[in-house]
Amino acid sequence: IQSGCWSSGGNLLALGGEDKILTISNSEGDTLRTAPLRGEPSDLQFSEMKTDERAVGENTVSLVVSKRTLFLYNLNDPDNPVELAFQNKYGNIVAYKWFGDGYILIGFSAGYFVVISTHMKEIGQELFQAKNHREKLTDIAISSSLNKA
């Protein structure tokens, strides 16, 4: 197992392993879903992807694949996962955080920050991009109350 996380309700466990498989299990250990990955997984997180219908609760498992792409696995649409690739000049993905109404802030090793939306009409588009660090970036943090990263 390379990475894992529990859903906020504690009823789902997402695991990613060296075998390049994402596994979603219930709290009793029964496998509910599996998805193949193109590389090694890291930084698994449950969150809520924006959809046209208002979803209630966490409906998406996100993870970084081989430090280069962001994989979004919507539990309500398991046959259509989304894998987002980014410009090579950004470097490797070092961290990402969900915020607001389905947005993701992604930090890259070359010092770039990128914001994307998980709404299907906007997915794959960079809504914001900045290079705030000259040499490197190693982590990110978001304060919802201050509305700052």
N, C-alpha and C positions, 0 to 999 in steps of 0.2 A: 504494500500500500504506500503510495507516494503522498497522497493528500486525502483529506476527508472533512466532512462537516455534517452537523445535524441541522434539520430545519428548526425554526424558532419554536414550533409546537412540540418538538422532540419526537415526532412520529415517523420521520423519514431520515435515513442516513445515506449520504452520497459518498462514494469512495472512488478514487482513481488509482490505478496501479501500474506497475512496470509493464504489465501485459497490454497497456494502452486501451483499457476498457473502463468506461464510466459505468458504475453500478449504483442503482437506487434500490434501497431495501427498506422494509418497514421495521418497526422497533422489535419485532419478534425474530428478525433475521431473514425473512422471506424476500427473495429477489423479485422486485416489481418490474424493473426495466434495466436494460443494458444498452450501451451505445459504444461503437468502436471509435477510437480517437486516432489521429494521424501521428501523434507523438506522446511524450510523457506528460502527464497532467500535474498541475500544481495549483494551489490557492483556490480550492473549491469553495463556493458560496451559494447559499439559497437567497433568492430575492424575487421581486415581482416584475415581470416584463410587461410593458404596456401593450394592451390589445384594444381592439375596437370595442369589445365588450368589457365592462369593468370587472376585472378579476378580483377575487377576495383572497388575500393571503399570498404566500410564496408559491409561485407557479414555475419557477425557472431555477436551474442549477447552472452556474457559470463557472468557468475554469480557464486557466491559461494552459495552452498546449505548446510544449517545447520552447517556452519563453518568448514565442513569436506571435501567436494568434490567440484570440479570445473566442471561446466556444460557449454558445448559449443553447441550453437544452430545455425547451419548454415542455413541462410534464403534460400539458394539455394538447400538445402537438408533437409527440415523440418521433414521428417519421420525418420531421423537417427541422433538424437542428441547424443553427446558424454558426458558421465559423468566420470570424472577421480577421483579415490580415491587414497590416499597417505598413507604411513606408519604411524601407530599410534604414533610412537616415535616422529614424527614431531610436534605433537600437532594440534591445530586448525589453519586454514588459517586466517591470520590477514590482509593480503593485497596481491594484485597481480597487475602486470603492463605488458601490451603488449609492445614489443620492437622489433626493427629490422624487419626482413622479416618473421613475423608470429611466433615469440617466446614469451613466457610468463615467467616472473620471479615471483615466488610465495614465500611469506614470511610466516613462521609458528611461532606460539607462543613459541615453545621450542627453538627458535634461529636458525632454519634451513632456508636456501635459496635453492630453487629448480628451475631449468630452464627446460622447456619442449618446444617442437616444436609442432605447430598445423598442420604440414604436415602429411597427413594420413599415410604415410609409417613409420613415427616416433612417431605417437600419442601414448600416454601411456608410453613412455620411458622417463626416467629422463636423460637429456643430461649433467646436472651438478647438484651437490649437495654439500653443505658445511654447517657446523655449525659454524657461526661466532660470535654468542652471547651465553654466558654461561647460563644466567638466563632466559631472555625472549626477544622477538622481538615484537614491537608494530606497525611498519609501514616500508614501503620501498619507495624509490624514485630512478628514473633513469635519468641520463643526457645523452642524445643522442650525444650531441656535444663532451662531454668528454669520452664517451663510458664507463661510470662507473655507478655502483649502490650504 
